[in-house]
Amino acid sequence: MEPSILIAEDHEGFRNALGYLLRDEGYRVIEARDGADALRRLEDGRFDLVLSNLKMPRADGYAVLRYAKNNYPNLPVILISGYGDEQTRKEALSRGADDYVFKPVGLDDLLGKIKRACQ
């Protein structure tokens, strides 16, 4: 059975490209257009991984992370952001993120992180 990934990303172009790439790699992908949409989808579905942008309207990546970890403690969450620095990365990890990826994203690096998280 193919792993199921929730992508929470407000930038449509990046979300679509990432979704296409992951589908091409054999993952089942559900896309959320912002944090509130991601929270709703987390309530409705079963996922093997969440990829969430950190800064989004209506609910940020920390809200998605908090909800996921409170309701599905073993669900891996990788936060992605074009903002921040090493301190932001440390903050995300201290809040329970399994990993933190800076934009622009190195696709090979991200795919490796996704494969490890889904195992």
C-alpha positions as YAML, in Angstrom:
chain: A
units: angstrom
residues:
- id: 1
  name: MET
  ca: [0.00, 0.00, 0.00]
- id: 2
  name: GLU
  ca: [1.38, 3.39, -0.98]
- id: 3
  name: PRO
  ca: [2.20, 5.83, 1.84]
- id: 4
  name: SER
  ca: [-0.20, 8.76, 2.15]
- id: 5
  name: ILE
  ca: [1.19, 12.28, 2.49]
- id: 6
  name: LEU
  ca: [-0.62, 15.47, 3.41]
- id: 7
  name: ILE
  ca: [0.99, 18.57, 1.86]
- id: 8
  name: ALA
  ca: [-0.02, 21.83, 3.59]
- id: 9
  name: GLU
  ca: [1.27, 24.69, 1.46]
- id: 10
  name: ASP
  ca: [-0.28, 28.04, 0.59]
- id: 11
  name: HIS
  ca: [1.92, 28.66, -2.46]
- id: 12
  name: GLU
  ca: [-0.06, 26.90, -5.18]
- id: 13
  name: GLY
  ca: [2.84, 26.45, -7.60]
- id: 14
  name: PHE
  ca: [5.11, 24.85, -5.02]
- id: 15
  name: ARG
  ca: [2.27, 22.69, -3.65]
- id: 16
  name: ASN
  ca: [1.35, 21.44, -7.12]
- id: 17
  name: ALA
  ca: [4.96, 20.73, -8.09]
- id: 18
  name: LEU
  ca: [5.64, 18.88, -4.86]
- id: 19
  name: GLY
  ca: [2.41, 16.91, -5.22]
- id: 20
  name: TYR
  ca: [3.29, 15.94, -8.77]
- id: 21
  name: LEU
  ca: [6.80, 14.86, -7.77]
- id: 22
  name: LEU
  ca: [5.56, 12.74, -4.86]
- id: 23
  name: ARG
  ca: [2.81, 11.10, -6.91]
- id: 24
  name: ASP
  ca: [5.43, 10.28, -9.52]
- id: 25
  name: GLU
  ca: [7.47, 8.64, -6.73]
- id: 26
  name: GLY
  ca: [4.49, 6.43, -5.85]
- id: 27
  name: TYR
  ca: [2.98, 8.30, -2.89]
- id: 28
  name: ARG
  ca: [-0.71, 9.01, -2.38]
- id: 29
  name: VAL
  ca: [-0.90, 12.80, -1.95]
- id: 30
  name: ILE
  ca: [-3.60, 15.00, -0.48]
- id: 31
  name: GLU
  ca: [-3.08, 18.75, -0.84]
- id: 32
  name: ALA
  ca: [-4.21, 21.45, 1.59]
- id: 33
  name: ARG
  ca: [-4.16, 25.09, 0.49]
- id: 34
  name: ASP
  ca: [-3.45, 26.52, 3.97]
- id: 35
  name: GLY
  ca: [-3.21, 25.55, 7.63]
- id: 36
  name: ALA
  ca: [-6.95, 25.50, 8.30]
- id: 37
  name: ASP
  ca: [-7.51, 23.25, 5.30]
- id: 38
  name: ALA
  ca: [-4.74, 20.97, 6.58]
- id: 39
  name: LEU
  ca: [-6.35, 20.75, 10.03]
- id: 40
  name: ARG
  ca: [-9.67, 19.78, 8.46]
- id: 41
  name: ARG
  ca: [-8.02, 17.13, 6.31]
- id: 42
  name: LEU
  ca: [-6.15, 15.72, 9.30]
- id: 43
  name: GLU
  ca: [-9.51, 15.19, 11.02]
- id: 44
  name: ASP
  ca: [-10.88, 13.32, 8.02]
- id: 45
  name: GLY
  ca: [-8.01, 11.14, 6.89]
- id: 46
  name: ARG
  ca: [-5.23, 8.80, 7.75]
- id: 47
  name: PHE
  ca: [-1.76, 9.90, 6.74]
- id: 48
  name: ASP
  ca: [1.73, 8.46, 6.97]
- id: 49
  name: LEU
  ca: [3.43, 11.87, 6.82]
- id: 50
  name: VAL
  ca: [2.63, 15.58, 6.93]
- id: 51
  name: LEU
  ca: [4.67, 18.13, 4.99]
- id: 52
  name: SER
  ca: [3.69, 21.60, 6.12]
- id: 53
  name: ASN
  ca: [4.81, 25.08, 5.29]
- id: 54
  name: LEU
  ca: [5.57, 27.03, 8.46]
- id: 55
  name: LYS
  ca: [3.98, 30.37, 7.49]
- id: 56
  name: MET
  ca: [0.46, 30.05, 6.10]
- id: 57
  name: PRO
  ca: [-2.80, 31.97, 6.46]
- id: 58
  name: ARG
  ca: [-5.61, 30.88, 8.81]
- id: 59
  name: ALA
  ca: [-3.35, 28.46, 10.72]
- id: 60
  name: ASP
  ca: [0.42, 28.18, 10.58]
- id: 61
  name: GLY
  ca: [2.64, 25.13, 10.44]
- id: 62
  name: TYR
  ca: [3.00, 25.10, 14.22]
- id: 63
  name: ALA
  ca: [-0.80, 24.69, 14.53]
- id: 64
  name: VAL
  ca: [-0.68, 21.80, 12.06]
- id: 65
  name: LEU
  ca: [2.25, 20.27, 13.95]
- id: 66
  name: ARG
  ca: [0.52, 20.65, 17.32]
- id: 67
  name: TYR
  ca: [-2.73, 19.10, 16.08]
- id: 68
  name: ALA
  ca: [-0.94, 16.21, 14.39]
- id: 69
  name: LYS
  ca: [1.23, 15.38, 17.40]
- id: 70
  name: ASN
  ca: [-1.64, 15.73, 19.89]
- id: 71
  name: ASN
  ca: [-3.94, 13.45, 17.89]
- id: 72
  name: TYR
  ca: [-1.49, 11.14, 16.11]
- id: 73
  name: PRO
  ca: [1.71, 11.09, 18.20]
- id: 74
  name: ASN
  ca: [3.56, 8.76, 15.83]
- id: 75
  name: LEU
  ca: [2.71, 10.74, 12.68]
- id: 76
  name: PRO
  ca: [5.90, 12.28, 11.27]
- id: 77
  name: VAL
  ca: [5.70, 15.99, 10.47]
- id: 78
  name: ILE
  ca: [8.27, 17.81, 8.35]
- id: 79
  name: LEU
  ca: [8.06, 21.61, 8.36]
- id: 80
  name: ILE
  ca: [9.20, 23.56, 5.32]
- id: 81
  name: SER
  ca: [9.87, 27.29, 5.21]
- id: 82
  name: GLY
  ca: [11.46, 30.01, 3.17]
- id: 83
  name: TYR
  ca: [11.71, 32.10, 6.33]
- id: 84
  name: GLY
  ca: [13.80, 31.60, 9.36]
- id: 85
  name: ASP
  ca: [17.24, 30.44, 10.23]
- id: 86
  name: GLU
  ca: [18.91, 27.81, 12.37]
- id: 87
  name: GLN
  ca: [17.11, 29.17, 15.45]
- id: 88
  name: THR
  ca: [13.75, 28.69, 13.74]
- id: 89
  name: ARG
  ca: [14.78, 25.14, 12.83]
- id: 90
  name: LYS
  ca: [15.71, 24.41, 16.46]
- id: 91
  name: GLU
  ca: [12.38, 25.87, 17.62]
- id: 92
  name: ALA
  ca: [10.45, 23.65, 15.19]
- id: 93
  name: LEU
  ca: [12.33, 20.55, 16.32]
- id: 94
  name: SER
  ca: [11.80, 21.42, 19.99]
- id: 95
  name: ARG
  ca: [8.05, 21.67, 19.31]
- id: 96
  name: GLY
  ca: [8.04, 18.13, 17.94]
- id: 97
  name: ALA
  ca: [8.74, 18.44, 14.22]
- id: 98
  name: ASP
  ca: [10.56, 15.42, 12.88]
- id: 99
  name: ASP
  ca: [12.54, 17.58, 10.50]
- id: 100
  name: TYR
  ca: [12.76, 21.12, 9.13]
- id: 101
  name: VAL
  ca: [13.61, 21.95, 5.53]
- id: 102
  name: PHE
  ca: [14.62, 25.37, 4.21]
- id: 103
  name: LYS
  ca: [13.33, 26.69, 0.89]
- id: 104
  name: PRO
  ca: [14.53, 26.55, -1.77]
- id: 105
  name: VAL
  ca: [14.16, 22.82, -1.27]
- id: 106
  name: GLY
  ca: [16.76, 20.37, -2.54]
- id: 107
  name: LEU
  ca: [14.48, 17.74, -4.04]
- id: 108
  name: ASP
  ca: [16.85, 14.78, -3.58]
- id: 109
  name: ASP
  ca: [17.39, 15.76, 0.05]
- id: 110
  name: LEU
  ca: [13.64, 16.18, 0.63]
- id: 111
  name: LEU
  ca: [12.84, 12.85, -1.03]
- id: 112
  name: GLY
  ca: [15.38, 11.15, 1.23]
- id: 113
  name: LYS
  ca: [13.80, 12.70, 4.31]
- id: 114
  name: ILE
  ca: [10.33, 11.66, 3.14]
- id: 115
  name: LYS
  ca: [11.40, 8.07, 2.47]
- id: 116
  name: ARG
  ca: [13.01, 7.81, 5.92]
- id: 117
  name: ALA
  ca: [9.97, 9.33, 7.63]
- id: 118
  name: CYS
  ca: [7.56, 6.95, 5.89]
- id: 119
  name: GLN
  ca: [9.51, 3.81, 6.90]
...
